[in-house]
Amino acid sequence: MVVGRVHEIKIMNEMLESASSELLAVYGRRRVGKTFLIREVYKKHIVFELTGLYKGNLKDQLQNFHTQLKLSSRKSKDIKIPSDWFNAFRLLEEYLNRLKSKKKKVVFIDEFPWIATARSKFLMVFEHFWNTYCTKRNDLVVVVCGSSASFMIHNIIKNKGGLHNRLSQKIKLMPFNLNEVELFLKSKNIKLNHYDILQLYMVIGGVPHYLGKIRKGESVVQNIDRLCFESNGGLIDEFNEVFKSLFVNSDVHEQIVRALSSTKKGVTRKHLLELCKMGSGGIFSKALDELMESGFIARYVPFGKRKKDSLYRLSDEYSLFYLKFIEPMPGQGSGTWARLFTKQTYKSWSGLVFETICLEHVQQIKKELGIDRIYSVNSSWRNEKSQIDLVIDRNDGIINICEMKFYNGPFTINKPEYLNLKNKVVQFKESTKTRKNVFLTMVYTYGVSENANSIELVSNNLSMDCLFEKV
């Protein structure tokens, strides 16, 4: 059963209803559920599926193609293994020509980058197959998919050759949001409250494969202990695998991620280069773009600034957790997390990660505020005396400055906190010289308790429940 993915499923179904052949590229990080989504949505329409072999040579890939074609067609059982991809696609065309149904037929090529090695000529022949065969028909949906973000972005999405401007649609499959995580856990009959789900999300994010390892009947602490700290835990070595599987020259990508994990807030490109001790060359720029495209890091433009002033921050929850807790404490065994999550280090870290999660769920916050249909721009703001991680600048004359905090109960604004919040509002107004009304918006785990301070300062009091809204 497919959980969530409403927008993606809509795109895929529209392709089945169109009056022409369609070319769809699906890409995204490892373990995010690309293959599962395609197979589930198109299971009644797939007439040929080919999955590339990891580190397979040309002979291996062609033999695999031959095997899959024989499985798809009884009339192909006597064919010989093709000698190259020109002959392979000719056989595929002959097979497709024999299919008489007028309904849309899906050709699914998974792990495309593993097949399209430099000397194989697979990409060149595939381009020819699409341009000279598929476009002459109106009953095909060709889906190409791969976990190697480097390859998919530069050779398919931004192809400058035979596939330039040929894609009908692209789907960048991202991890689940909180609403989808809740649905996913319920589909496994795991019933957790929002606070528990939020704690899980801080550790493993919304990657379906990671969530699939959660056990019914175990507490959040028990699940995290088992997966991240016990010997043979399912997520102990994931960090060391994920970048190698996604990117060419993955050492650069990992270096950027490690540098960003050492910062508490977003940093400029110049500062990031200094942290990485690298020059501002093409390798760095390419790696930075690929990390953003794959959802590992996010870029924010400060309020009143231009794109060149953007701030970058690590937004992948698992990477943040791994570098903070798993890597420094290898092989600590059962009970490690039960000890750690009560420490001040965790409380400080969880506050930063909660801010990151709120930034990923801005649409949910806007929906709760009732402004999701009003045009607005999201940004951050800082000066020498204060900082605001989320500023929502609306077209209706309002600016929401959002204060976000992870806390284990309703938060009470005492005198020091009152002065801190009031100073933020004053600093923002004076620094930006805005003429708009400024509303202080609190996004706290359990909201803010009402007292004289909150009544005076707070315009919008939101709890974590709003982050679980369906948008």
N, C-alpha and C positions, 0 to 999 in steps of 0.2 A: 504494500500500500504506500502510495506517495503521500508524504506529509508536506503541507505548505506548497511552495513553488508555484503559486497561482499564476503569477505573471509569466513565468517560463512555460508553463503548460499551455497557457493561452496562445503564446507565440507558436508553439509546436503544433497545436491543433489548427491554427489558421493556415499553416502550410499544407495541411491535408485537404483544406477546402479551396485552395487557390486554383487558378486556371492555368498555371504554368509550373514547370519544374522549379524546385527550390534547393538552394545550397545553404546549409546551416552549419556554423562552427560553434562548438561548445567547448569552453575551456574554463580552467579554474584550478585551484590548488589541489594537491593530492588529498584523497580521502573525503572529498566534499560531496560525492554521490552523483557524478556526471553520468557514468555508465548505467547506474540503476535507474536514473530518471529517464534516459533515452529508451531503455528497454521496456520500462513500464508503460510509458506513454505510447510508444510505437509498437508494442508487442504483437498487435494484430496486423501490422503493416510491413514489418521487416521481412524482406525477401532475400537479403544477403547481408551477412555480418562478418567482418574481418577484424580481428584484434592483433595488432602488431606484437611480435616477439621481442622481449627485452634482450638487447645485445645479440639478436639474431642477425646472421649475415644474409646476403642476397638470396643464396640458395635456400636457407631456412625459411625466409619470408615467402618465397615463391611456393615452396612445398606446403606451407601453411595455407596460402591462398588456394592452392589446388585442393587441399582437404576440405576447406570450407565450401568451395564451389560444388564439390561432389555431394556434400551433406545437404546443400540447398536444392540440388536438381538431380533426379534419378537419371536423366538423359546425359548428365555430365560424368557418369561413373567410369566411362572408358577413355576419358581424355587424358592426355599426357601432361606431366608437369611442365608448365610454360618455361621457356628459356630466359625470358626477360619480361618486363612489365608491359611492353607493347603487346606481346602475345597474351599476357594475362588479362588485360582489359578488353582485348578482342573477344576472349572467351566469355568475359562478364557481359559484354554487349550481346553476344549470341544468346546467352541465357536469358537476359532481360527481354530480348525480342520474342522469346517463346512464351512469355507470360501474357495471357490473353485478358486478364481482368482489367477493367477500366478504372478501378480504384487506384488511389495513390500507392506507390510502392516505395518502400524506404530501403536505401542502401546505406548501411552503417559501417564506417571505418573507424574503429577505436584504436587508441594509442598510435595515431597517425605518425607522430614524430619518430617512433621506433622503427617504422617501415621506411620512412623517407630519409635514409642516410645519404651522405654527400654524393657517393658514386653510384647509387642505385638507380637514379633517374626517375624514381617513383613520383616525385612532385611534378616534374615536367610532364610525365605521361598522364597523371591525374588531371592536370590543367587541361590537357588536350582532350581527355575523356569528357570533362564537363563542357568545354566550349564547342566541341564538334558533335557530341552525341546527346548529352543530357538536355541541352538547350533546344534541341529539335523536337523533344518530346514534351508533353505537358502532364505526365503522370508520375514523376519521380521526386522524391525528397532524398537528397544526398546529405548525410550527416557525417562531419568529420570531428573527431574529439581527441583530446590529448591532455596529459597532465604536465607536459613540459611547456611551461609558460613561455620560456624564451622562444621556442620554435613556433608555437601557435600564434604568438603576437607578431613576430617578425616575418614569418613565412606564409601565414594564412590571413590573419586580421589585417596586417599592413603589407600584404603582398604587392610587389611592384611589377610582377610579371603577368603570367597568364590568368591569375585570379584577381587582378587589380579591379576593384569595384564590381566583382562578380558575386560576392556574398549576398544572399537574400536577407539573412539575419545572423547576428552573433549573440550568444548567450554566455555571459560571464557568470558562472555559477558560484555564488558566495556561500559562506557558512550560514546556517539557520540564524534567524533573529530569535529573540526571547519567546515570542508567540509560537514560533515553529518548534522551538525546543520543548515547550510545554506540551504541544500536540504530539511530538515525537515520543516523549516519555509516557504520555497517557496511552499511546498506541501499544506500548510495551507493558501496560498496566502498572506503571510506576507513578505513584501519586505523591508529588512533593509540593509544598507550598512555594510561593514566589520567592521568599527569602532563601530557601534551600536551593532552588533552581538558579537564582542569581549567584550564589556561592559556587555552584558547579560551573556556571558560565565563566566566572572569573578565572577558573583554572583551565578549562578545556575549550572554552568558546562554543561555537555552534557547529563544529565539524561532526557530521552524522556518524562517521566511523568511530570517533572517540565516544560519542554519546551512546553508541551501541554497546559499549563495554560496561555501562552502568548496570548494576545488579539490583533487582527488586529485593527489598528487605534489608538492604544495607543503608546506613546513614550516609550523608554527604562526606563526613570525615572518613568513614570506613572505605568508601569508594575511592577517594583521593589517595588514601594510604596505600590501598591495594594496587592502584594503577601507577602511582608515581614514586613510591618509596620502597615497596616490598621487592625482593629479588624476582626477576622476570616480570616485573610490572609492565603492563601493556603500553605505557607511555614513557617509559624511562629513556628509551633510545630514539624516540620519534623525531626529536629535534635534529639529530645527526643524519637522519635519512631524508627529511622533507626537502631541504634545499638542494641536495644532490639530485633528487628526482625531478625537480622543477626547473632548474636553471643550469645553463652552461656557465662556466667560471663561477660556480656557486660560492667559492671562498669570499668573493667580493660581496655577494648578497649577505652572507652570514656576518661579515665584518660590519656592514651597515646596521644590521639588526642588533648586533651586540653593542654597537656604539649608542644606538637610540635607547636601548634598555637601561643604559647607565644614566639617562637624563630623566628628570622628574616631569618636565614639561616639554612642549614642542621646541625644536631648534631650527635655526635657519640653515639653508644649504651650505653657506660658508662655514658655520659652526660645525655642521655635520662632517664636512671635509676635514676640518681640523681634528675632530674626534677620531676619524678613521685614519688620519695621517696619510691622506691620498691627495693626488692632484686632480684638478677639475677637468678630467678628460672624458673621452667617449665611454670608456669601460664603466666609470662611476655613474655617469648619466644614464646609461642603458640599464644598469642594475637597479638604480633608483626607480626608474620608470616601471620596470618589471615587478618590483616589489609592491608598488602602488597598484598596478594592474591586477596583481594576484591577491590583493587585500591584506598584505602583511603590514604595510604602513599607510598612514593617511596624511594628507596635506591640507592645511588650513590657512586661509588668507586672513591676516589680522585686520581688524576693523579699520576702515579708512585707508588701507594700504592696497598695493597692487600685487599681481601674481608673483612677481620677482621677489617679494618680501615674504613669501609663504613660509610657514612653519611645518616641520615634519615630526611625526611621533609614531612610535611603534603601537600598532592597534591589534596585533594578534595576541589573544589572551594566553594561549598555550605557550608561545615563545616568551612572553613576559614572565609567566610562572616558572617555566623551566630554568631560565637564566637567573631568576631570583632565589629559587628554593631547591629545585631538583639537582641541577649541576653542582652547586656548592656542597651538597650533602649526599654524595653517592653511597648506596648500600646501607642506609641507616636502618632500614627494616620497619616492621610493623610498629605502629604507634607514633611514628615520626610526625605525621601531620597533626595528630591529636595534641602533641606538645606545642608544635609551631603556631597553630592558628590562634592560640591564646596570647601570643607574644605581641609586644608593641610593634615589632617589625612588620608583622602581618597586618595589623590595623592601619599602619601608614601606607603600606603597599596596596591594600584593598581600597583605600580612598582614591588613589590614583587610577586604579583599574576601573572603579565604578565611574569615574569621570569619562574614561575612554568608552565604556559601554553606553553611557548617556549620549555621547557624541555620535555613536553608531545608530542610536535610536531617536534622532532628532525629529523624524516624521511622527513618531508616536507621541513625543512631547508636544508637538504642534497640534496634533489631533486632540489631545487632552485640553489644550488651551483654547481650542475652537478656532484656530487660525490656519488650519491646514489648507484652506481654500484662498487664503490671502497670500499674495506674492511676498516673499521675504528672502533675505540673504543671511546665511549663517557665517559667523566668523569668531575670532578670538580677539582679545585686547589685553594690552599690558603697558604699564609705564614703570618708572623707577620705584614707585611706592605700592603698586597694586597690580592684580592680574585677574582677568575673567576669562574662563575657558570657553564659554558659549555665549555669544551675543546674537540675538535674533532681531534683525533690523527689518521692520515691517513697512509695507506700503501704506498702511492706514494711520501713520503718524505715531506709532508706538515702537519702542525698543525694549525687548525683554533681555535683561542680563540675568543669566542663570547661575545659581550657586548649587553645586552638586556634592552630596556627602553620603558616604556609606556609614550607617550607624545601626546598632542592634535594637533600637526602639525609637519612639517618638523623640525628636530632638527639641530641647528647650533653649531658646536664645537668651543666654545670660548677658550680663553687662559687657564683658570683654568681647563676646561674639557680636553683640549689638553694635559696639563701636567699630569693629572690624568691617561689618557689612555696610554700615552707614558710610564709612570711609571709602569703600569700593564705589558706591553710588556717586559720592561727591567727586572722587578722582575721575571717574568715567565722564561725568557731565562737564567738569572743568577742562579735562584734557581734550575731549572730542568737540566741545562747543556745540553739541547737538541741541536743536530746538524741539526735538521730539520729546514726548513723555517717556520717561524711563520707569519700567516696572521691574521690581526685584522679584524674580521667580525662583522658588526653592524646589529642588528636586532631591528629596531626602528619602532614604529607604522606607521609613514609616511616617514621613511627613514631619511637620513642625508643630509642636504643641502651641496652643493659643495662650499668649500672655500679652502684656502691654507692649513689649518690644516687637513681637511678631505682628500685632495689630497695626503698629505704626509703620513698620518697614515693608512687610511682605504683601505683595499684590497677588501672587499665585502660589498656592501651597500644594505641591504634587508629591505623591508617594511613588514607590517603585512599581506599583500596579499599572501605572500608565505606560511603562516600558513594555508591557506584555500585550498592548493593544494590537489588534490586527489592522494593518494599513494597506 
